[in-house]
Amino acid sequence: MASFLPDKKENNSSFPDSNKQDQVNNIAENPPISLKQELEGESDSFILKLRVDLRWEPGHALTLLTALYSYIYSTTGADSLDRQTAGEMWQLIQFIQNWSSHPSFRGGNPYPDEYYNGVYEILFWLGDWYFTGECPFTEPEAMLEEIQHLQQILTD
């Protein structure tokens, strides 16, 4: 009796994108170590410095936003999200805005409101993209331009 099921996905031409899908799913389940350290608030992470040292480092913030963008972009089309990573992502996005919006925090970290609001907006977009799977921009690269615009705000 003939079987209609392939012997192995990776050797069957009827699954041309299966290997790519497996890679996307693996990335979604295993964020890069540097991003995982940020999400978990490990030593020298942006969120730890924010919480413990009450210090906002603009360069570190831009690096974090770019790392989040790269990770989310690479997981587009994943079958599911890793629950732990999703929880950490949610906490990070919520905490950054809630903690750094306080007037006492802003007094010690006097960056323009336009800058802070830009960071919060990008975090919202990244979270929306991560949780819905839909990039809020027609071209995902436009989000990188928004991240780079934050640097411009600080240098003007």
Backbone as a chain_set.jsonl record, in Angstrom:
{"seq": "MASFLPDKKENNSSFPDSNKQDQVNNIAENPPISLKQELEGESDSFILKLRVDLRWEPGHALTLLTALYSYIYSTTGADSLDRQTAGEMWQLIQFIQNWSSHPSFRGGNPYPDEYYNGVYEILFWLGDWYFTGECPFTEPEAMLEEIQHLQQILTD", "coords": {"N": [[0.841, -1.161, 0.0], [0.603, 2.166, -0.871], [2.048, 5.014, 0.625], [0.996, 8.236, 1.561], [2.29, 9.99, 3.057], [5.264, 11.834, 3.596], [8.596, 10.455, 3.826], [10.653, 11.778, 5.244], [10.621, 15.095, 6.345], [12.693, 16.933, 5.729], [13.869, 15.855, 3.458], [12.044, 15.96, 1.448], [10.604, 17.37, -1.351], [8.136, 18.525, -1.284], [7.955, 20.052, 0.93], [9.23, 22.739, 0.87], [9.706, 24.993, 2.437], [9.909, 24.064, 4.993], [12.259, 23.683, 6.507], [13.101, 26.301, 6.877], [10.915, 27.248, 8.364], [11.206, 25.695, 10.656], [13.6, 26.787, 11.597], [12.787, 29.415, 12.179], [10.908, 28.911, 14.185], [12.638, 27.811, 16.099], [14.269, 30.012, 16.699], [12.332, 31.693, 17.821], [11.785, 30.29, 20.148], [14.211, 30.347, 21.404], [15.708, 32.987, 22.2], [18.447, 35.199, 21.273], [21.391, 35.06, 23.325], [22.344, 37.503, 24.406], [20.069, 39.146, 24.243], [18.325, 37.67, 25.823], [19.55, 37.964, 28.308], [19.077, 40.661, 28.717], [16.247, 40.684, 28.815], [15.831, 39.168, 31.095], [16.875, 40.77, 33.002], [19.539, 40.686, 33.856], [22.905, 41.129, 35.178], [24.33, 44.199, 34.312], [22.364, 44.813, 32.474], [20.023, 46.829, 30.63], [17.517, 47.268, 31.877], [18.055, 46.582, 34.537], [19.906, 48.54, 35.298], [18.257, 50.707, 35.022], [16.311, 50.214, 36.987], [17.724, 49.706, 39.44], [19.997, 51.425, 39.577], [18.832, 53.75, 38.841], [19.31, 54.909, 36.375], [19.343, 56.015, 33.086], [20.544, 54.947, 30.103], [21.148, 56.178, 27.08], [22.466, 55.077, 24.758], [22.495, 52.368, 25.378], [19.771, 51.925, 25.532], [19.025, 52.269, 22.834], [20.451, 50.162, 21.701], [19.134, 48.019, 22.913], [16.505, 48.356, 21.864], [17.056, 47.917, 19.155], [17.98, 45.275, 19.256], [15.653, 43.997, 20.13], [14.016, 44.543, 17.934], [15.414, 43.1, 15.905], [15.209, 40.484, 16.86], [12.385, 40.109, 16.949], [11.751, 40.531, 14.26], [13.073, 38.347, 13.164], [11.522, 36.292, 14.101], [9.148, 36.406, 12.824], [6.317, 34.871, 11.594], [6.518, 32.62, 13.132], [5.266, 29.622, 14.627], [4.401, 29.656, 17.266], [4.743, 31.401, 20.436], [7.296, 31.503, 22.872], [6.397, 31.005, 26.133], [7.739, 31.955, 28.48], [9.582, 33.832, 27.425], [7.75, 35.566, 26.237], [6.416, 36.539, 28.497], [8.527, 37.854, 29.782], [9.085, 39.779, 27.849], [6.704, 41.255, 27.888], [6.796, 42.256, 30.54], [9.147, 43.82, 30.419], [8.504, 45.807, 28.484], [6.315, 47.088, 29.722], [7.437, 47.878, 32.183], [9.593, 49.632, 31.595], [8.42, 52.027, 30.59], [6.631, 52.69, 32.713], [8.363, 52.998, 34.942], [10.273, 54.906, 34.144], [8.793, 57.142, 33.621], [8.198, 58.592, 35.833], [8.358, 61.702, 37.57], [10.52, 62.113, 39.383], [12.428, 60.307, 38.49], [12.912, 61.307, 35.937], [14.061, 63.728, 36.596], [16.692, 63.104, 37.311], [17.578, 62.109, 34.954], [17.671, 63.838, 32.522], [16.433, 63.889, 29.664], [15.007, 64.841, 26.505], [11.394, 65.1, 26.386], [10.291, 64.309, 23.971], [12.088, 62.394, 23.125], [11.903, 60.338, 25.14], [9.157, 59.71, 24.811], [9.23, 58.801, 22.199], [10.745, 56.451, 22.512], [8.966, 54.973, 24.117], [6.831, 54.71, 22.356], [7.965, 53.187, 20.284], [8.573, 50.87, 21.722], [5.955, 50.054, 22.256], [5.073, 49.526, 19.627], [6.845, 47.459, 18.944], [6.109, 45.494, 20.822], [3.445, 45.094, 20.04], [3.839, 44.045, 17.48], [5.3, 41.74, 18.136], [3.454, 40.255, 19.701], [1.157, 40.062, 18.099], [2.06, 39.295, 15.631], [1.994, 40.869, 13.444], [3.55, 43.374, 11.74], [3.561, 46.806, 12.515], [4.22, 48.559, 10.518], [4.32, 49.065, 6.982], [6.676, 48.414, 5.718], [9.007, 46.683, 7.459], [11.566, 47.692, 7.971], [11.226, 50.369, 8.326], [10.77, 50.747, 10.987], [13.298, 50.533, 12.081], [14.358, 52.903, 11.153], [12.883, 54.675, 12.702], [13.928, 54.052, 15.205], [16.571, 54.9, 14.826], [16.042, 57.572, 14.518], [15.609, 58.387, 17.117], [18.185, 58.686, 18.14], [18.947, 60.886, 16.683], [17.287, 62.841, 17.778], [18.49, 63.202, 20.256], [20.959, 64.277, 19.567], [20.395, 66.676, 18.431]], "CA": [[0.0, 0.0, 0.0], [1.384, 3.391, -0.984], [1.846, 5.986, 1.692], [0.972, 9.609, 1.092], [3.097, 10.797, 3.971], [6.683, 11.81, 3.228], [9.464, 9.731, 4.747], [11.277, 12.781, 6.096], [10.319, 16.436, 5.858], [13.845, 17.626, 5.167], [14.248, 15.264, 2.182], [10.876, 15.944, 0.581], [10.455, 18.645, -2.039], [6.831, 19.118, -1.027], [8.104, 20.914, 2.099], [10.393, 23.577, 0.589], [9.953, 25.985, 3.481], [9.839, 23.453, 6.315], [13.487, 23.936, 7.231], [13.053, 27.704, 7.276], [9.925, 27.356, 9.427], [11.827, 25.123, 11.855], [14.567, 27.765, 12.081], [12.025, 30.521, 12.766], [10.365, 28.419, 15.452], [13.747, 27.663, 17.032], [14.653, 31.359, 17.137], [11.268, 32.179, 18.705], [11.896, 29.59, 21.422], [15.542, 30.558, 21.974], [16.261, 34.291, 21.832], [19.903, 35.313, 21.436], [21.8, 35.149, 24.727], [22.423, 38.903, 24.845], [18.704, 39.631, 24.442], [17.787, 36.939, 26.975], [20.109, 38.605, 29.496], [18.335, 41.921, 28.879], [14.882, 40.376, 29.223], [15.861, 38.618, 32.449], [17.397, 41.778, 33.923], [20.806, 40.242, 34.428], [23.934, 42.126, 35.424], [24.674, 45.127, 33.226], [21.25, 44.979, 31.537], [19.395, 48.152, 30.624], [16.429, 47.323, 32.852], [18.637, 46.553, 35.881], [20.449, 49.884, 35.549], [17.096, 51.578, 35.154], [15.628, 49.931, 38.251], [18.576, 49.771, 40.629], [20.857, 52.608, 39.568], [18.015, 54.898, 38.406], [20.108, 55.516, 35.302], [18.931, 55.756, 31.704], [21.684, 55.051, 29.189], [20.561, 56.245, 25.736], [23.091, 54.121, 23.842], [22.033, 51.036, 25.771], [18.354, 51.865, 25.147], [18.965, 52.061, 21.388], [20.92, 48.799, 21.455], [18.042, 47.129, 23.314], [15.433, 48.465, 20.872], [17.527, 47.271, 17.927], [18.005, 43.831, 19.514], [14.255, 43.558, 20.13], [13.583, 44.578, 16.531], [16.033, 41.989, 15.176], [14.616, 39.232, 17.341], [10.99, 40.025, 16.512], [11.789, 40.374, 12.81], [13.506, 36.976, 12.843], [10.506, 35.328, 14.532], [7.924, 36.606, 12.053], [5.837, 33.627, 11.008], [6.679, 31.493, 14.052], [4.013, 28.954, 14.971], [3.987, 30.021, 18.62], [5.702, 32.163, 21.221], [7.739, 30.894, 24.113], [5.665, 31.669, 27.215], [8.658, 32.688, 29.365], [10.07, 34.995, 26.694], [6.612, 36.482, 26.088], [6.215, 37.191, 29.792], [9.637, 38.795, 29.989], [8.893, 40.873, 26.906], [5.603, 42.053, 28.421], [7.302, 42.962, 31.723], [10.123, 44.815, 29.988], [7.811, 46.903, 27.809], [5.523, 47.8, 30.72], [8.27, 48.45, 33.236], [10.413, 50.761, 31.133], [7.62, 53.251, 30.567], [6.106, 53.001, 34.038], [9.421, 53.416, 35.847], [10.991, 56.101, 33.698], [7.866, 58.273, 33.465], [8.064, 59.301, 37.106], [9.112, 62.972, 37.569], [11.792, 61.982, 40.112], [13.374, 59.63, 37.606], [13.26, 62.236, 34.851], [14.939, 64.774, 37.137], [18.073, 62.615, 37.263], [17.853, 61.665, 33.58], [16.965, 64.904, 31.791], [16.392, 63.808, 28.209], [13.766, 65.466, 26.025], [10.157, 64.314, 26.398], [10.129, 63.728, 22.629], [12.923, 61.187, 23.105], [11.258, 59.308, 25.959], [7.903, 59.307, 24.172], [9.61, 58.001, 21.025], [11.121, 55.116, 23.002], [7.744, 54.282, 24.547], [6.047, 54.374, 21.17], [8.637, 52.073, 19.606], [8.337, 49.683, 22.548], [4.574, 49.64, 22.005], [5.03, 48.921, 18.287], [7.553, 46.173, 18.99], [5.252, 44.561, 21.549], [2.302, 44.787, 19.185], [4.35, 43.173, 16.43], [5.664, 40.456, 18.735], [2.3, 39.495, 20.182], [0.153, 39.815, 17.055], [2.692, 38.76, 14.432], [1.791, 41.837, 12.362], [4.358, 44.585, 11.883], [2.721, 47.989, 12.357], [4.684, 49.302, 9.353], [4.274, 48.337, 5.72], [8.04, 47.899, 5.57], [9.576, 46.582, 8.812], [12.779, 48.495, 8.093], [10.83, 51.714, 8.76], [10.913, 50.801, 12.447], [14.713, 50.833, 12.337], [14.513, 54.342, 10.929], [12.334, 55.333, 13.892], [14.911, 53.858, 16.272], [17.689, 55.794, 14.522], [15.554, 58.94, 14.742], [15.8, 58.702, 18.534], [19.557, 59.188, 18.277], [18.94, 62.233, 16.115], [16.66, 63.732, 18.786], [19.467, 63.48, 21.319], [22.089, 65.066, 19.071], [19.934, 68.03, 18.014]], "C": [[0.893, 1.233, 0.0], [1.045, 4.333, 0.161], [1.869, 7.388, 1.093], [1.777, 10.528, 1.996], [4.551, 10.719, 3.553], [7.48, 11.038, 4.271], [10.09, 10.689, 5.757], [10.998, 14.144, 5.49], [11.507, 17.064, 5.139], [14.29, 17.066, 3.811], [13.12, 15.293, 1.16], [10.676, 17.317, -0.038], [9.084, 19.278, -1.83], [6.842, 20.008, 0.217], [9.283, 21.87, 1.886], [10.713, 24.572, 1.692], [9.987, 25.387, 4.88], [11.1, 23.714, 7.132], [13.52, 25.384, 7.718], [12.074, 27.893, 8.429], [10.484, 26.797, 10.735], [12.832, 26.101, 12.46], [13.87, 28.932, 12.772], [11.473, 30.098, 14.127], [11.457, 28.27, 16.506], [14.199, 29.019, 17.569], [13.627, 31.901, 18.117], [11.378, 31.551, 20.091], [13.206, 29.886, 22.141], [16.101, 31.907, 21.537], [17.783, 34.311, 21.984], [20.252, 35.55, 22.909], [21.818, 36.595, 25.209], [21.027, 39.487, 25.082], [18.078, 38.947, 25.65], [18.283, 37.563, 28.275], [19.406, 39.942, 29.773], [16.933, 41.646, 29.414], [14.812, 39.87, 30.66], [16.434, 39.593, 33.466], [18.693, 41.376, 34.591], [21.785, 41.409, 34.556], [24.253, 42.917, 34.163], [23.552, 45.299, 32.198], [20.662, 46.387, 31.674], [18.367, 48.264, 31.751], [16.96, 47.286, 34.289], [19.213, 47.922, 36.234], [19.328, 50.885, 35.761], [16.493, 51.433, 36.549], [16.506, 50.194, 39.466], [19.382, 51.066, 40.691], [20.092, 53.891, 39.23], [18.725, 55.673, 37.301], [19.596, 55.056, 33.948], [20.16, 55.971, 30.829], [21.143, 55.032, 27.76], [21.157, 55.255, 24.742], [22.624, 52.702, 24.111], [20.562, 50.862, 25.389], [18.224, 51.592, 23.65], [19.433, 50.654, 21.01], [19.825, 47.795, 21.8], [16.91, 47.169, 22.295], [15.815, 47.757, 19.576], [17.553, 45.747, 18.094], [16.579, 43.265, 19.524], [13.72, 43.507, 18.706], [14.116, 43.366, 15.77], [15.419, 40.655, 15.571], [13.19, 39.074, 16.813], [10.92, 39.825, 15.001], [12.126, 38.927, 12.437], [12.477, 35.925, 13.25], [9.19, 35.491, 13.775], [7.545, 35.298, 11.374], [6.004, 32.415, 11.904], [5.307, 30.919, 14.404], [3.487, 29.363, 16.343], [5.08, 30.842, 19.283], [6.072, 31.359, 22.46], [7.114, 31.676, 25.269], [6.586, 32.487, 28.122], [9.162, 33.954, 28.675], [8.953, 36.018, 26.531], [6.35, 37.235, 27.39], [7.295, 38.213, 30.083], [9.509, 40.005, 29.081], [7.814, 41.823, 27.441], [6.079, 42.883, 29.618], [8.246, 44.096, 31.333], [9.421, 46.039, 29.395], [7.031, 47.739, 28.822], [6.405, 48.541, 31.717], [9.025, 49.686, 32.77], [9.602, 52.052, 31.158], [7.143, 53.638, 31.968], [7.179, 53.576, 34.96], [10.043, 54.747, 35.434], [10.086, 57.311, 33.462], [7.741, 59.11, 34.729], [8.918, 60.577, 37.09], [10.449, 62.884, 38.308], [12.845, 61.299, 39.25], [13.851, 60.591, 36.528], [14.184, 63.347, 35.331], [16.407, 64.376, 37.079], [18.516, 62.156, 35.894], [17.144, 62.619, 32.615], [17.104, 64.846, 30.264], [15.063, 64.4, 27.749], [12.562, 64.525, 26.084], [9.931, 63.634, 25.057], [10.92, 62.419, 22.513], [12.256, 60.058, 23.887], [9.977, 58.8, 25.292], [8.161, 58.474, 22.923], [9.995, 56.587, 21.421], [9.869, 54.335, 23.381], [6.903, 53.852, 23.351], [6.655, 53.185, 20.427], [8.467, 50.783, 20.409], [6.92, 49.152, 22.341], [4.476, 48.938, 20.655], [5.695, 47.547, 18.282], [6.709, 45.121, 19.708], [4.057, 44.138, 20.72], [2.715, 43.798, 18.096], [4.649, 41.779, 16.984], [4.425, 39.627, 19.079], [1.253, 39.212, 19.114], [0.743, 39.159, 15.818], [2.562, 39.692, 13.235], [2.624, 43.078, 12.624], [3.469, 45.805, 11.655], [3.131, 48.872, 11.174], [4.572, 48.433, 8.108], [5.623, 47.681, 5.455], [8.68, 47.853, 6.959], [10.819, 47.449, 9.027], [12.467, 49.921, 8.535], [10.941, 51.838, 10.281], [12.361, 51.078, 12.831], [14.992, 52.319, 12.137], [13.984, 55.136, 12.122], [13.299, 55.207, 15.067], [16.097, 54.793, 16.056], [17.306, 57.253, 14.74], [15.72, 59.35, 16.211], [17.2, 59.254, 18.799], [19.645, 60.612, 17.771], [18.347, 63.235, 17.092], [17.672, 64.132, 19.844], [20.619, 64.348, 20.845], [21.682, 66.456, 18.617], [19.926, 69.01, 19.175]], "O": [[1.834, 1.325, 0.789], [-0.103, 4.425, 0.597], [2.68, 7.68, 0.214], [1.919, 11.718, 1.714], [5.029, 9.645, 3.19], [7.101, 10.972, 5.441], [10.063, 10.446, 6.963], [11.121, 14.335, 4.28], [11.352, 17.655, 4.071], [15.021, 17.741, 3.085], [13.25, 14.691, 0.094], [10.588, 18.316, 0.676], [8.889, 20.447, -2.162], [5.837, 20.651, 0.522], [10.247, 21.82, 2.649], [11.87, 24.955, 1.864], [10.085, 26.125, 5.861], [11.011, 23.945, 8.338], [13.924, 25.651, 8.849], [12.37, 28.623, 9.374], [10.257, 27.368, 11.802], [12.916, 26.236, 13.681], [14.311, 29.385, 13.828], [11.564, 30.845, 15.101], [11.231, 28.569, 17.679], [14.479, 29.155, 18.76], [13.99, 32.5, 19.129], [11.096, 32.205, 21.095], [13.305, 29.698, 23.354], [16.891, 31.966, 20.595], [18.34, 33.519, 22.744], [19.483, 36.171, 23.642], [21.354, 36.881, 26.313], [20.832, 40.246, 26.031], [17.369, 39.592, 26.423], [17.524, 37.68, 29.237], [19.173, 40.3, 30.927], [16.483, 42.3, 30.355], [13.832, 40.123, 31.36], [16.479, 39.291, 34.659], [18.921, 41.691, 35.759], [21.518, 42.521, 34.101], [24.424, 42.349, 33.084], [23.785, 45.887, 31.141], [20.798, 47.036, 32.711], [18.355, 49.248, 32.49], [16.366, 47.903, 35.174], [19.024, 48.406, 37.35], [19.44, 51.797, 36.58], [16.202, 52.429, 37.21], [16.069, 50.84, 40.418], [19.44, 51.722, 41.731], [20.642, 54.988, 39.323], [18.744, 56.904, 37.287], [19.436, 53.861, 33.7], [20.743, 57.055, 30.822], [20.723, 53.98, 27.276], [20.421, 54.654, 23.959], [22.387, 51.929, 23.183], [20.151, 49.778, 24.972], [17.402, 50.772, 23.24], [18.875, 50.031, 20.106], [19.61, 46.83, 21.066], [16.404, 46.119, 21.9], [14.988, 47.075, 18.97], [17.189, 45.015, 17.173], [16.332, 42.184, 18.989], [13.054, 42.547, 18.318], [13.364, 42.685, 15.073], [15.144, 39.806, 14.723], [12.834, 38.019, 16.29], [10.113, 39.031, 14.518], [11.541, 38.358, 11.515], [12.55, 34.784, 12.793], [8.221, 34.786, 14.059], [8.352, 34.694, 10.667], [5.676, 31.299, 11.501], [4.316, 31.646, 14.469], [2.276, 29.411, 16.561], [6.191, 30.964, 18.766], [5.25, 30.629, 23.015], [7.292, 32.891, 25.36], [6.238, 33.607, 28.494], [9.168, 35.028, 29.276], [9.19, 37.217, 26.673], [6.09, 38.438, 27.373], [7.013, 39.307, 30.571], [9.792, 41.13, 29.494], [7.994, 43.041, 27.445], [5.794, 44.078, 29.697], [8.146, 45.203, 31.861], [9.72, 47.173, 29.769], [7.083, 48.968, 28.78], [6.144, 49.697, 32.051], [9.084, 50.683, 33.49], [10.06, 53.062, 31.693], [7.248, 54.802, 32.358], [6.923, 54.541, 35.68], [10.307, 55.606, 36.275], [10.575, 58.392, 33.135], [7.225, 60.227, 34.684], [10.068, 60.545, 36.651], [11.418, 63.522, 37.895], [14.018, 61.672, 39.279], [15.045, 60.677, 36.241], [14.999, 63.854, 34.56], [17.27, 65.216, 36.825], [19.689, 61.846, 35.685], [16.153, 62.259, 31.978], [17.807, 65.657, 29.661], [14.103, 64.453, 28.518], [12.686, 63.32, 25.865], [9.434, 62.509, 25.006], [10.469, 61.463, 21.882], [12.067, 58.958, 23.367], [9.748, 57.592, 25.22], [7.405, 57.551, 22.619], [9.619, 55.628, 20.748], [9.724, 53.17, 23.01], [6.333, 52.76, 23.34], [5.936, 52.284, 19.993], [8.241, 49.719, 19.832], [6.712, 47.941, 22.261], [3.865, 47.875, 20.551], [5.18, 46.596, 17.694], [6.608, 43.984, 19.247], [3.695, 42.962, 20.696], [2.006, 42.827, 17.831], [4.295, 40.769, 16.376], [4.366, 38.435, 18.778], [0.531, 38.219, 19.211], [0.021, 38.536, 15.04], [2.976, 39.343, 12.13], [2.422, 43.761, 13.628], [2.7, 45.833, 10.693], [2.439, 49.844, 10.869], [4.712, 47.212, 8.177], [5.693, 46.532, 5.02], [8.872, 48.902, 7.574], [11.086, 47.886, 10.146], [13.34, 50.61, 9.062], [11.183, 52.929, 10.796], [12.62, 51.783, 13.806], [15.776, 52.915, 12.876], [14.568, 56.149, 12.507], [13.468, 56.152, 15.837], [16.577, 55.412, 17.006], [18.148, 58.073, 15.104], [15.944, 60.522, 16.51], [17.37, 60.182, 19.59], [20.335, 61.447, 18.357], [18.847, 64.353, 17.22], [17.7, 65.284, 20.276], [21.202, 65.083, 21.642], [22.536, 67.324, 18.437], [19.57, 70.174, 18.997]]}, "num_chains": 1, "name": "protein.A"}
